[in-house]
Amino acid sequence: MFKHVFATMQEMLQEIIIHYPHANDAQRKQLDDQLSSLKQFSDTFIEEWLQFEEKMADFRDMQLACTKGTPAGTAPQKSTPGYPKIISAVPAPYQQSKQKASAKSPQPCPVAVINVPESYDEAAIELQQSMSKGQGYFKLFMFKEAFKHFQDAVSRAPDDNRARLFLGMTCMHLQEWNEAQRHFQLLVEVTEHPKWKALGLNALGCIQAVRMNLEQAAKYFEKAHQADPNFTDPLSNMKSCAQHAGQLSLFFGSGQL
């Protein structure tokens, strides 16, 4: 799995390196967004790996103590690890209060009771898992993999507008225009979320622009701007359609997800 993920990241970075010097301002913005996503994933992976190594080091110390027969309750001596620690030192006041507490007789550990709503059943958990996996692949621009999970989420919850929004946007990146149009047409009819409606209308405008129906595309972009004036991609797309010279630079709006 990791080889596949990092191979995809390497390919994406190579594409950015090739196209960046010759890209225009709009294209460079898209490439910058892709690079930012790659760096964010890389930083997150490194942080999670360091935390894992931290726990592994703690376990090795405990394992060594058990092997040598260290009496129960005796803290093993730790050697200084050869990699950076990422867990900050415990503040002195906390250490003192902890020492005072340990001097007292041991108290029974309280049991946490968590009330899980009945509505949060197995189906809801599976839906959330599909969405989480899909969003993970989406952020890595692995749209074929993301499509499978978002499609599963929509099949489980057809009325979930958020799942349909992600599925439609994934179809846009896969250039599955008919399928994307179907999802966004349904989304804009039922959603009351201004940003989601604007994203759907903007995507429908992009689909019309790809088909060179520029007049119809402009109408969708105008509606998208009216739905959410803070969403600037529709205005950029209108400008691109008005000034096109055989090539269009379109913003799908996926950076808003």
C-alpha positions in Angstrom: 0.0 0.0 0.0 2.7 2.5 1.0 4.7 1.8 -2.2 1.7 2.5 -4.3 1.0 5.8 -2.4 4.5 7.1 -2.6 4.9 6.0 -6.2 1.9 8.1 -7.0 3.3 11.0 -5.0 6.6 10.7 -6.9 4.8 10.8 -10.3 2.8 13.9 -9.2 5.9 15.7 -8.1 7.6 14.9 -11.3 4.6 16.2 -13.3 4.8 19.5 -11.3 8.5 19.8 -11.9 8.0 19.3 -15.7 5.0 21.7 -16.2 5.8 24.4 -13.6 8.4 26.4 -15.7 6.0 26.7 -18.6 2.7 27.2 -16.7 0.7 30.5 -16.7 -0.5 32.1 -13.5 -3.7 30.1 -13.2 -1.9 26.8 -13.9 0.8 27.6 -11.4 -1.8 28.2 -8.7 -3.2 24.8 -9.3 0.3 23.3 -9.3 1.1 25.1 -6.0 -2.0 23.7 -4.5 -1.0 20.2 -5.5 2.5 20.7 -4.1 1.0 22.0 -0.8 -1.1 18.9 -0.5 1.9 16.6 -1.2 4.0 18.4 1.5 1.1 18.3 4.0 0.8 14.5 3.5 4.6 14.1 3.8 4.7 16.1 7.0 1.8 14.2 8.5 3.4 10.8 7.6 6.7 11.8 9.2 4.9 13.0 12.4 2.9 9.8 12.7 6.0 7.7 12.1 7.9 9.5 14.9 5.0 8.9 17.3 5.0 5.3 16.4 8.8 5.0 16.9 8.3 6.7 20.3 5.9 4.1 21.4 8.1 1.3 20.0 11.0 2.6 22.1 8.9 2.6 25.2 7.9 -1.0 24.5 11.5 -2.1 23.9 12.5 -0.6 27.3 9.7 -2.5 29.0 10.5 -5.7 27.0 14.2 -5.4 28.1 13.2 -4.9 31.7 10.9 -7.9 31.7 13.6 -10.1 30.1 16.1 -9.1 32.8 13.6 -9.7 35.5 13.1 -6.2 36.8 10.8 -6.3 39.8 7.2 -5.2 39.1 6.6 -1.6 39.7 10.2 -0.6 39.1 10.8 1.8 36.2 13.5 0.6 33.8 16.4 2.9 33.0 15.9 4.5 29.6 18.8 5.1 27.2 18.8 8.2 25.1 17.2 7.4 21.7 19.0 8.3 18.6 16.1 10.1 17.0 14.4 13.3 18.0 11.7 13.1 20.7 8.4 14.8 19.7 6.7 14.4 23.1 7.3 17.6 25.1 8.7 17.4 28.6 6.1 17.2 31.4 5.9 20.5 33.3 7.5 20.6 36.7 4.2 21.4 38.6 2.6 18.3 37.1 5.6 16.2 38.0 5.4 17.3 41.7 1.7 16.7 41.9 2.2 13.3 40.4 4.9 12.4 43.0 2.6 13.5 45.8 -0.3 11.4 44.4 1.9 8.3 44.1 2.9 8.6 47.8 -0.7 8.0 48.8 -2.5 4.7 48.8 -3.5 3.6 45.4 -7.0 4.5 44.3 -9.2 2.4 42.0 -9.1 3.7 38.4 -12.5 5.1 37.4 -14.2 3.5 34.5 -15.3 5.8 31.7 -18.8 5.2 30.5 -19.6 6.4 26.9 -23.2 6.6 25.8 -23.3 5.8 22.1 -26.5 7.1 20.3 -28.6 4.3 19.0 -28.7 6.0 15.6 -24.9 5.7 15.3 -25.2 2.1 14.2 -22.9 0.0 12.1 -24.2 1.5 8.8 -23.2 5.0 10.0 -19.8 3.7 10.9 -19.3 2.1 7.5 -20.4 5.3 5.8 -17.9 7.4 7.8 -15.2 4.9 6.9 -15.9 5.2 3.2 -15.9 9.0 3.4 -12.6 9.0 5.3 -10.9 6.7 2.9 -12.3 8.6 -0.1 -11.1 12.0 1.3 -7.7 10.6 2.0 -7.2 9.4 -1.6 -8.8 12.7 -2.9 -6.2 14.8 -1.0 -3.5 12.7 -2.7 -5.1 13.3 -6.1 -5.6 9.5 -6.4 -9.0 10.0 -7.9 -9.7 6.5 -9.2 -9.2 5.1 -5.7 -11.3 8.0 -4.2 -14.1 7.3 -6.7 -14.7 3.8 -5.4 -15.1 4.9 -1.8 -17.3 7.9 -2.5 -19.5 5.8 -4.8 -19.8 3.3 -1.9 -20.7 6.2 0.4 -23.4 7.5 -1.9 -24.9 4.0 -2.4 -25.1 3.7 1.4 -26.6 7.1 1.9 -28.2 8.6 -1.3 -29.4 11.6 0.6 -26.0 12.5 1.9 -25.2 15.7 0.0 -21.6 15.9 1.2 -20.9 12.4 -0.2 -22.5 13.3 -3.5 -20.5 16.5 -3.7 -17.2 14.6 -3.3 -18.3 12.0 -5.8 -19.2 14.6 -8.3 -15.9 16.5 -7.9 -14.0 13.2 -8.2 -15.8 12.6 -11.5 -14.7 16.0 -12.7 -11.1 15.2 -12.1 -11.6 11.9 -13.9 -13.2 13.8 -16.8 -16.3 11.7 -16.4 -18.5 14.7 -17.4 -21.8 13.0 -17.8 -21.6 11.3 -14.4 -20.4 14.5 -12.8 -23.2 16.5 -14.3 -25.8 14.0 -13.0 -24.5 14.3 -9.5 -24.2 18.1 -9.5 -27.6 18.6 -11.0 -29.2 16.6 -8.2 -27.0 18.4 -5.6 -28.0 21.9 -6.6 -31.7 21.0 -6.6 -31.7 19.7 -3.0 -28.9 21.4 -1.0 -29.5 24.5 1.1 -25.8 24.9 1.8 -24.7 28.1 -0.1 -21.1 26.9 -0.7 -22.2 23.5 -1.8 -24.7 25.0 -4.2 -22.1 27.4 -5.6 -19.6 24.5 -6.0 -22.3 22.5 -7.9 -23.2 25.4 -10.2 -19.6 26.2 -10.9 -18.9 22.5 -11.8 -21.9 22.5 -14.1 -20.5 25.6 -15.7 -17.1 24.0 -16.2 -18.8 21.0 -17.9 -20.6 23.3 -20.3 -17.3 25.1 -20.9 -15.5 21.9 -21.7 -18.3 21.2 -24.3 -17.7 24.7 -25.6 -21.2 25.8 -24.7 -19.7 29.0 -23.4 -23.0 31.0 -23.1 -24.6 28.3 -21.0 -21.4 28.0 -19.0 -21.4 31.8 -18.2 -25.0 31.5 -16.9 -24.0 28.7 -14.5 -20.9 30.7 -13.3 -23.1 33.8 -12.6 -25.5 31.7 -10.6 -22.6 30.2 -8.7 -21.3 33.6 -7.8 -24.7 34.7 -6.7 -25.1 31.6 -4.4 -21.8 32.4 -2.7 -20.1 35.7 -3.5 -17.0 34.8 -1.4 -16.3 31.9 -3.8 -14.1 33.4 -6.5 -13.6 30.5 -8.9 -16.7 31.2 -10.9 -15.5 34.7 -11.7 -12.1 33.4 -12.9 -13.9 30.8 -15.0 -16.1 33.5 -16.6 -13.0 35.6 -17.4 -11.3 32.5 -18.9 -14.3 31.7 -21.1 -14.5 35.4 -22.3 -10.8 35.6 -23.2 -10.2 32.0 -24.4 -8.0 31.6 -27.4 -8.3 27.9 -28.1 -7.5 26.9 -24.4 -9.5 27.3 -21.2 -8.1 27.4 -17.7 -11.0 26.2 -15.5 -11.2 26.0 -11.7 -13.4 23.2 -10.5 -13.5 24.4 -6.9 -12.0 21.2 -5.4 -9.7 23.4 -3.3 -12.8 24.4 -1.3 -13.4 20.8 -0.1 
